[in-house]
Structures are given as C-alpha cells and as structure tokens.
Amino acid sequence: MSIPAHAPGARPGEPAGLRQPDPRRKILLVSHKQRRCGVHEYGLNISKALSGSKAFAYIYAECADRDEFYETVARVQPAAILYNYTFVTLPWVRRRIIRKIDVPHIGIIHEGARHAAEVPNTELFHFVIVPDPSLLLHNPLAFKTGRLVPPYINRFPIPEVPTIGSFGFGLEGKGFDELILKVQEEFDQAVIRLHIAFNDIVDPDGAKAVETGHRCRSLVHKPGITIQLSHDFLTHDQLLDFLAQNSLNAFLYAKFEGRGPSSVIDYALAVQRPIAITRSTMFHHILGATPSICVEDASLRQIMDNGINPLLSFIQDWSESLFVWDYDRIVERVLGTQKLPEIRPSAARRAVRRIRSRLGLMPAAGDKRMKASGEPATDAVRVPAGAGSYDPIVLPPGAALNRILDDEARLLYAPALQKLFELAPGAMARKMPRANVQQAFVLDTVARLASGLNAPMILAVGAYEDTASLGLRLLGHRIQEIDPVLNYDLDMFFHKPTTNKGSYDIIFATSVLEHVEDDGLFISQIASLLAPGGTAVLTCDFRDQYKPGDRIPQEDFRFYTRNDLMQRIIPVAVDCALVDPPHWECPSPDFEYAGCHYTFATLVFRKAT
C-alpha cells in the first residue's frame, strides 16, 4: 500500500490532479502527546516559529500511533513530513509505517545527533536535521540548524539581592545540589529559585522532582540564603517570566557524554540575563562564550558581573527569523532533490560523493590533500601557551602577491610555515607538506593586511581544517568562519538574512576555488561581501597547460590557467582589481597529487574605495 501525499504547487512531473489551489506547500511536523517533556516543548516552540514562514505552510500535529498518523497525513496532504524524533517519544515511527507515505521524510534528531551528522543512514528517514550548531556535517543526508531562542522582552528589573535561578526535571546529574553549595560558598546573602517540574516520560508521578527539592532545602545552612522551590509545570511564557526575574540563571549539569544540546539554554538566552554553566557535553554549543561562562573558569559573581555580552552572538545567530530561514532552505533543498536517496548503511561511504553531488553540495574544504592516516581531527581549539605574535615577512622588492607558490615561495614563506607548526602542530601534521605553502601564504598575507586595520572584519570561506584560519585565530585575530561542514557554504551564507554585504575588510579562501562548481558566482559573491577597499586572498590549483577534459583530482572541478583567471574570473569581481600585476608563469609544475602534476596560484584582489 502507498498513501499519496502531495502538496499544492506540485513539482514538474507530478500528476496535475494532485495540485491544490493553496499556493503554499504544506509541510507536516509530527510530534508526540506527552506534554511535560523537553522534546515536546521543543516541537511546540519550533512549530510556533515556523508558522511565520512565507515559503511553506508548516502544520503541527501530535500523533499517538500509526492510525492517527495516517489520518493526519490524509487530511493534510503534505509535500514532506518532519518528525520531532526520539525513539522514546515516537516509538511507533517505523520504516514500514512511514515509507507508505510517498513524500520525503525528515527526522529532527535529538539523541545520537553526532552519529547522524557523520554517517549516512536511510533506515528510517530520507534526511535528518540536527539542531546542534556545533556539529560537523560529514553526512550529505544531514542538515543542521542553530538553536531557537524564543522572542521575549524582559521587563523585569534586576533584583536588588543576588538571585540565582535554575530549572529542569528532578533527574540525576542536573546539578541542583551543586548549585546550592556553590551559591553558599560565594554569597552571604542571596535568593536561590529552583523550578523542578514533573516529567510525563520519566517522572510522571513527580517522585524524583519532590525528592530533589527536599534534598536541596536540606542543603541550605547559611542564614542569609533563602530558597524558593516550585514543581508545577510552567507554560512557555511562565517559564520565561521565571527566568527573567533572576540575576543569573545557572545550570551545573554533569558531563552527560554523547548527549545533545539542552533546551534550557534556549530559554535562558531569551530573557537576556547572565548564564553560568559547567563544561557539560549538553552545553558544548555555548562553550565558546568569551569571557567564559563556565564555573570551572570563573565564579558565579564574575559571570554575573560580566553581564550578557558573552551571550550576544548566540542570541543573534539563533533568532527566530534565522531559524525559519534555516528550515525553509533545508525543505526547499529536499523538495528539489530529483530522486530521494535509497542506500543501505553498508554502502554509505561509497555513496557519499554521489549523494553530495546530487544535492548540489560543495565538497567540504579540507578533505583534500590530507594525509592518508585517517579522518581530520575535530578537537576543540585551545590557544597554546606562548602562542605569541607573528610579524609578517619582509617581501623583497618587486615581489608580487599574485604569484605561483613554487619552491621559491616555500623558501620565502618558511617563517609563516614554521609559525603554523608552532601554533597547530597536530593539524599541520595531517596535511601534505608541499601543499602547506598555501596556508603559509594566506597566514602571512592576511596578517599583513590586518596589521594596518583597526578591528578588521575577516571572513574565512571553506574554513574547516584550514590551518591558515586556525593559525590566525590562535594569533588573536577575530575570524568569522564558514564551511559546509561547519555551517554554510558561501551561497547559503550570502543569502542569510543577517549577512551584511559590503562589510568585510578581508576575505580569504585557501584551496577552495577549484572545489566550487559555479566559481563565477563564488567570486562575485566574495566581491559583493567586501567592504570598499577590502581585499580578497585566495589560492587555487593551477596548471597553465590545462585543457578541459584533462585529468584532475576527483575533488576538483578544474585547474586554473592564466587566461582563465584573467578573462573569466577577475571580470566577475565587480568593482575589484588585482592588487598587483600577476606573475603566474609556471612552465614546470612542481606538485603532484592523485597522479596529476600542477602547482598553486594566488589570487589577491581589492575592491575600489
């Protein structure tokens, strides 16, 4: 049996009789019925946000079983179905059930998101969405979104007495006990406000919540410390009001290895009060806040005094409007797929490149010219002791920035290469040595350009595993990084509602251009993002003898030639010109990879003021 479910505005090739008069395409969002549950609340919150979409009609439905699901599908007739999924909350969702509905099925994955982001698997869903902005996407069937910070205006005054709040279910590892003790270590007078609600899934009678509350009360021993405790499940607005009345909201979770981001942070960010956390895996998406908001690094009082400045970038990046934009672009891409993926887990690795190409995804920068010893590491970046500074090399008279990166360049940029090995020895060791001249050139050139600017806006395109970007960050430069594995490709970023065109002083891309199918669009978008007087610094694979059809590495779309760069690439960089006359002569390429002989060229252009 196959149950048809087609949307209004059917794609070419769909039977005309299935079209409906409503011009908006319907997308069904399926969740579960148990209401006192964080996953359920997440489904409600994203449904409310998606109701503001101008591209699709997102329709929310709570289904308890297969029959209710089929009835809902027959009524809605969706173009695609989203599932607010965990195996505990939607146990009836099985492959044999949902595949009878002939539309794309997209799972929103809350548990096991890291695995879903890495390994293609269509045992249940055609595609998955992971609501974890910190994950790296190696699975071409996976998409990721930012978190969703609900819109809220905090009209409550900051309490005169330090007031520390927290909320959650009364389960092990939520850190309520630790918070009581820590507040008493730091304060002689304070109010602790705890909301420990019952949970319909794992604590339906509230026994654990009540037990946790009693234990917390018994831990208060300082006369100036008072505790306020509640258990009733709060509505969305009531919970935000609860958090808004605190001086600081604190969540001292245990490590919880392998768990996804906790939604408590979404609510806490919305009320724009300082947040204190532990280095729990469930908070890994905000560990980059500066100054640190981790109690391992700072006291509650210090975090409170730092205010919300460490949180502002998260509040902006995870706004409701950007969340809707994320979902609209994902659904649009899924609906535009000519053929839904049908692979088995065992064939996943062989199918990655084919599926990525089918979906129009740019190959991930950084997967090229890696040593064969294994997958690039994704360890968190930590500034090494004594990272120090870097003084750009003194270029000899007549040296061009637009040049061939040959052995002569390897000697010239050796100090930059040495600095990269000092800053990031592990990452550099994973690269092929003779290709590292590109990263050395980019590090030196960007550092030189930045040294003459006050707090420059710098954008790294294709930044995943780019040691030039990593090195610049370790040297203290503020770099905004984009990459399909990290967040966006350039075209997605360019059309992101919050992207400011004409605002970047420096844009760089190390060995990315040859990976991009539409390189003309790529260059034109870089030019549009540059501020007046801004500079773009790129490297690319170069062989002046190249002709279309010649052998190239499988990761590349082409090699570049002098004529190609001068006649096809530079003209599409509107209002831009090369910073100097190019020296791209290379009769004898000196680099070999994948059976191909070629070299590297630099492309440095500046936008008119």
N, C-alpha and C positions, 0 to 999 in steps of 0.2 A: 504494500500500500504506500502511496506517496500523496501527501497532502499538499496541494499547491498553495503558495502564499506569496503573492506578488504585490508590488507596491504601485501606487499611482506614479505616472511618469516612467513607465517601463522602459528598459534599455532596448536598443535596436535588436531585432530578432525575437523579441518576446511577442506572444500572440496578442493582437490588438484587443481582443475581448477581455483581457486581464487588466487593461488600463482603467483607471478610475478618474472621476472629474477633479478630485482634490489634487492640486499641483504639487503639494508637498509629499515627499516619500515618507512612509511610516516605518519607524524602527521600534521594535518591541524590546522593552527592558524587563526581564523576568527576575523576580526576587522571591524571598520566602515570607511566611506569615508571622513567624515568631518575632514579636516587636521589641522585647527587651534584649537587644543584641546589637553589637557594634557593626556587624556586617549589614544587618537590616537597616540601621541608621545611615550607613554609607549609601545604600541603594536609594533611600528616600532623598538624601542630600543631592546625589548626582541627578536624580530624576527632576528635582526642583530646578537645578541649574540648567539641565538640558531642555527644559520646557521653553527656555528663551532662545533656542536655536532658530535661525532664519533659513536654515538649509534643509532640515528634516523635522518631521513630527515624531518626537520620541514619546512613546506611550508606555507607561509604567503599569505592571501587573504583578500581583502576588499569587503564586500558584503553589498549591499544596501537593499536587500529584500530577500524573500523566494526563488524566482525563480533563482536569481543569486547564492544563496547559494547551491541550488540543482545542478545547472550546475557545480559549483566548485567541489562539492563532487563527482559527476560522473566522472569528469576529473581526480581528484587527487587519488581517491580510498584510503582514509586514514584508518589507523588502529585505530585512535582515533581523536577526534576533541577538540581543545582548543578554548575557547571563551574569548576574551578580553572584559569583560562584564560590562556594567551598563545598567539599563533599559532605560535610556535616549538615549544612543548612539546606542544600538542594540534593538530597540523596537519591531522589527519583530521576535526576537527569542522567540518562544513559545514552550511549551512542545509538542503540537500536531504536530509541524513542525519538530523539531529536532529529536524526537523519531522515525521518519520514517527512520532514518539512523541507521543501526544496528551496532553501534560501541559505545565504551564508550564516554560520553560527559562530559567534564571537564570545569567548569566555573572559570575564573580568576576574583575574586570578588574585586571590588574597593570600593563600598559603602555597608555598612552593613556587613563588614568583621568580626566584633566581633561576631555578631549573627551567622554568617556562621561557625565560628570556634567552636561554642559551641553546636549548635543544628543540628542534622541530618535532612536533608530535601531533598528529591529527586523529588520535584515537577517540577524542571526544569532540573538540571544536576545530573548525577550519582555521581560525585565527585566535590569538589571545591578546588581551590588553593587561599590562601590569601597571598598577597605579603606584609606581615606585620610581621617582625621577633619578635615583642614584644608580640604578642597574645599568649594565652594559648589554646592548642588544646584539647578540650573535645569531639569534634565530630570526630568519627573514619572515617567519609567520607571526612574529610577535611585534606588538606596538607598545609604547609606554606613554603614560601621561604624567603630568605633575599631580600633586595632591590638589584637593579642593578646599580652599579657605572660604567658609561661608561669608557672605556680605553681612556686616554688622557695624553699627555706630555705637561706640561706648560713651554713654552719657553719665556714667557713674564717676564721682570724684575718687581720687586716690585716697585710700584710708589713712587716717592720721596715725593709727597704730599699725605697725607692720603686720600684714595679713597674708598668710601663705595658704594657698588652696591647692587641692588635688581632687581628682575624681577617677573612678574606674570601678570594675567589678571586684568583689572580695576574693580574688584568686591569689594563689601563691606567686610571689615574685613581683608584685605591683609596688612594693616599696613604701607602703603607708607607715609601717613601723619605723623604718629608717628615717623617714621624713620627720616624724615626731621627735626622734632623738637628735637629729641634726638641727632642728629649729631651737631646741633647748640648749644645744651647745653654743649657738651663736647669739641668741637673743635672751634678754631678761624679761622683756615684755613683748608679747606677740599673740596673734589670734591664728589658730590653725583651723581651716574649714575643709572638711572632708565630705565628699558625696560618694558613698559606696553603694551602688544600686544592685538590685537583684538581676539575674540573667536568666532568660527563659530557656536557654540552651543548656548551660552547665550549672546553674544555681537557681532553679525555678522556685524553690521554697525560701530562698534568701538565707539559708543557714550559714553559708560561708561569709556572706556580707555582714550579718549580725555578729558572728564570731570575730571577724576582723575589727569591727567597730568597738566591741568590748575590749579587745586587746589594745587598741590604740588609746582608749580612755585610760587604761591602767598604766600606760607608759608616761603619762603627764605627771611630773612631780614638781616643777617649778611653779611658785605661786603666781608669777606674772604671765604664765602661759595658759590660755584658755582654748578649749577645743569645741567646735561646732560640728555636729555629725548628722547626716541625713541619709535615708535609704530609698525614699520614693523615687521611682524612675521619672526623670525630668523630661519635659518636651525639649525639642530643639532650641526654642527661644529661651526657655527657662534655664537650660544648661549654659547657654551663652551669657545670660544675666548673672548666673552664679560665678562664672569665671571672671566676668568683667568687674566684679566688686572686690577682687583681690589685688594686693600689691604685687604679688608674684604667684605664678602657678608652677608647681613643681611635680615632676614625675621621675621617681627614683627606681625605675624598673631594674630587675635582674637582667643578665646578659641575653637570655632567650635566643640562643643561636639558631639561625635559619629562619627566623620569623620575619614577616614583612613589616612595613611601617605602621605604627599605631595611629589610629584616627584621633587620639586625644590631642595630638599636636595641631591637627586641622582646626579644632575648636579653639584651642588656646591661642593660636595665631590670630584668629578672627577678632578677638577682643583687644588686641594690641596692648597687652601687659607683658612684662618680662617673663621669660620661661627658663626654668632650671631643669636639667636632665642628667641622667647618668649616661655612660657610654654603652648603653644597651643597643643590641642589634636593631631593635624596633625604632630607634631614633637615628639610625645611620644616615638618613636623608637630611638631617639638620646638624650633623656633627661639624660641618664646615663653618658654622657661625663664628664671626670674629667681632669683638673678643669672645672667647669661649663661653658657652652657657653650660658647660659640664661641671658638675660638682667635684669631679676629680681634679679640675684645674682652678676653680675659683669657689669662694664661699657664696652662700645664698645672698648675703648682704651685698657682695661685689656684683653679683649678677643682677640683683635688683637695682643697684645704683647705675649700672650700665644702660638701663632702660631698654627700649625696643630697637635701637639702632642695629644690633646684631641680627635682627629678625626681618628687617625691611625688605631684603631681596627675596626672601621666601614668600612674604605676604604679596609682593608684586607678581612674582612668577607663577604663583598658584591661585591667582584670582579666578573668579567665576567666569569672566569673559574669555580668559585664555584656556580654561578647562573646556568650555564649549567649543572653542576653536579647535582644540586638540581632537575632540571626539568627532567633530564634523569632518576634519581632514582624514581621520582614520576610516570612518564609514565610507566617505567618498572614494578612497583608495580601494577598499574592499569591494564595493559595488562596481568599481571599474575593472576589476580583475576578470579577464576573459574566460578563464577556466579555474574553478575552485581547486585548491591543492588536494591531491589524493596520494599520499605517501604513507609508507609504513615506517615506524621508528627505526628499524634496522637500515632503511635506505636513506635516512635523514641526511647524513653527511654528504652523500653523493648528490643529493638533490638541492643542497643549499644554494649553490651558484645559479642553478637553473631557475629556482623559485625567485631568488632575488632579482634576476634579470626580468622574469615575467611581471613582477610587481613594479618594475621601474626603479628599484632601489639602487643608489650609488654604492659601489663596493666600498667597504669600510677602509678608510685611510689607516695605514699602519699594518695591514696584513701582508704587505708586500715587502720583499727583501728582508723578512725576519729570518733568523737562524732556524734551522730545521729541528731544533731541540724541543720545540713544544709551543703551546699557545702563549701569547703575551700575558705577562702577569698583570693583575688589576689591583695590586696592593695600594692602600691609601698613601698619598704623598705626604711625607714628613720632611720638613726642612732639616738638612743635615747640620750638625754643629759646625760652625766656622764656614758656612757657605760663602760668606763674604760678598764681594762685589766683583764686577767684571769690567775691565777697561777695554773698549773696542780697539782692535789693532790699528796701527797707523798704515793706511793704504799708501803704496808707493805712487809717485807722480804718474798720472795717466791711467791709473788702474780703473777699470770700469766695473760698475755694479751689474750691468747686463753683460754676462760673460759665460764661458764654458767652465764648469767645475771639473778640471782635469788634475793631473798630478801637481802642476804648478800651483793650482788653487789649494790643493791639500797641504802644501808646504806653507802657503800664506795664511791659511785659516787654522793651522795647527794649534795655536793658543786657545782658540774657541773650542776646538775639539777636546783639548785637554781639560778645559773647564767643564765641559759636559760630562766627561768621565768622573770628575771630582764630584759633581752635583748629583748625578744619577748613574752610578756605575752599573747597577743591575739592568736598567732599561737599555743603556748603551751596549751592554754585552749581548743583548738579544738582537742587535742589528748587525747587518753585514758591513764589515769595516770600511770598505771602499765607497759605500754609499753614504757614510756619515758626513762626508764633506758638505752635503746639502744642509743638514741640521746645523753644522758649524757656521756656514754662510748665513743662514737665517738668524741664528742667535746673535752673531756679530752685527749684522745689518740692522736688525730690529733694535738691539741695544743702542747702536749709534744714533738711530733716528729718535728713539725715546729720550736719549740724554739731552736733547735740545728742546724738549717739550715739558710743559707743566701738567702732570697727571694726565697723560695721553689716554685716549680711548683706543684699546687694542683688541682686535678680533683675530682669533686663530681658527681657520677653516680646515676641517679634517684633522682635528687635534688629538684624536685617540692614538696613543702610543707615539705621539710626535715628541721626541726628546727636545726639540728646539722650544716648543711651548712649555714643556715641563721645566727645562732649564731656566727659561725666562721667569716663570712663576717662582722658582726657588731663589732666584735673584731678587725677588721682591716686586716684580712688575705685575700689575693687575691685568690679567688676560681673560677675556671672555672667550670660552671655547665652544665650538660646535662641531659635531660629527654625528653621522647616523647611528653609530654605536653608543654615543653619549646622550644625544638628544635629537638634533635636527641635521638634515643636510642643508646646504646653502639655500636652496629654493624654498624649503619649508621655513627656514629662519627669515628669509627675505620677506615672506608674506605673513609672518607672525604679527599680530596686531600691535604689539609693543615695540617692534623693531623700529628704531629711528634711522631713517635713511639720511645720508649725508652727514653722519655724526662721528665716523671712526677716523682717527688720525693715522693709524697703522692697521693694515690687514695683511696677514701672511698665511701662506698655504704651502707646506713642504711636501713635494712629491704627491700632489693631489690632482693636478690639472689633467694628466693623462688617464686618470681613472674616471673622468666625467664624460658621459656620452655627449651631452649638449654643452660643450666647453664655451661656445659663444655666449650662451645665456649666463653661464657661470662668471665669465669675465665682465659682462655688462652689469650683473648684479653687484659684483665687487666694486665696480666703478660707481654705481649708484649709492653704495653704502659709505664710500669715502667722503670725508669732510673736505671742503675746499682746502687745497694744499696738502691733503692726506696722501700717503704713499702705500702702494701695494707691493709686497715682496713675495715672489713665487719661485719655485723651482719645478722643472719638468724633465721628462725623459726626452732626449734629443738625439737625432741621427740625421744629418743633413742629406744623406743619400737615400733616406726612406721614401718609399712609394707605397700608396695604399695597396694592400694585399700582401705586403712583405710580412715575414714572421715577426711577431711581437709577443711579449709575455702575456699570459692569459688574463692577467689583471688589468691590462692596458686596453684602451680603445685605439691608441695611435702612438707613434713617435712624432716629435715636432721637428720641423726644419726651419731654417731662417726665413724662407719665403712664407711658410705657414704662419709664423709668429708675426711677421711684418705686414702681410697682406690680408690675413683673415682674423687674427686675434687682436692685435693692437687697435684696429679701426673700430671694434665694437666697444672699446672702453671709452665711452663718450666723455669729452672734456678732459681726457687724460693724455699724457705723452710719456715716453721713456725718459728716465732721469739722465741718461747719457747715451751716446752712440753705442750700439751693441757690438760686442766682439764675440760673435758666435761661430767663428771659423773652427772647424774640427775635422780635418780630413781622416784622422785615425782615432776613432772612439776607443777609450781605454777601460771600459767597464763591460763585464759580461754577466748576464743573468738569464736563466732559462734558455740557454743556447743562443742568446741574442747579444750582439755587440753594439753598444751605444754609449752615450755619455749623459751628462746632466747640464741643462742650461738654466740660467736665472732670468727672471722677467721682473723688472722693477720699474713701475710707472707711477707717476704723480698726477693728482687732479689739479686742474687750474684753480687759482685763488679767485 
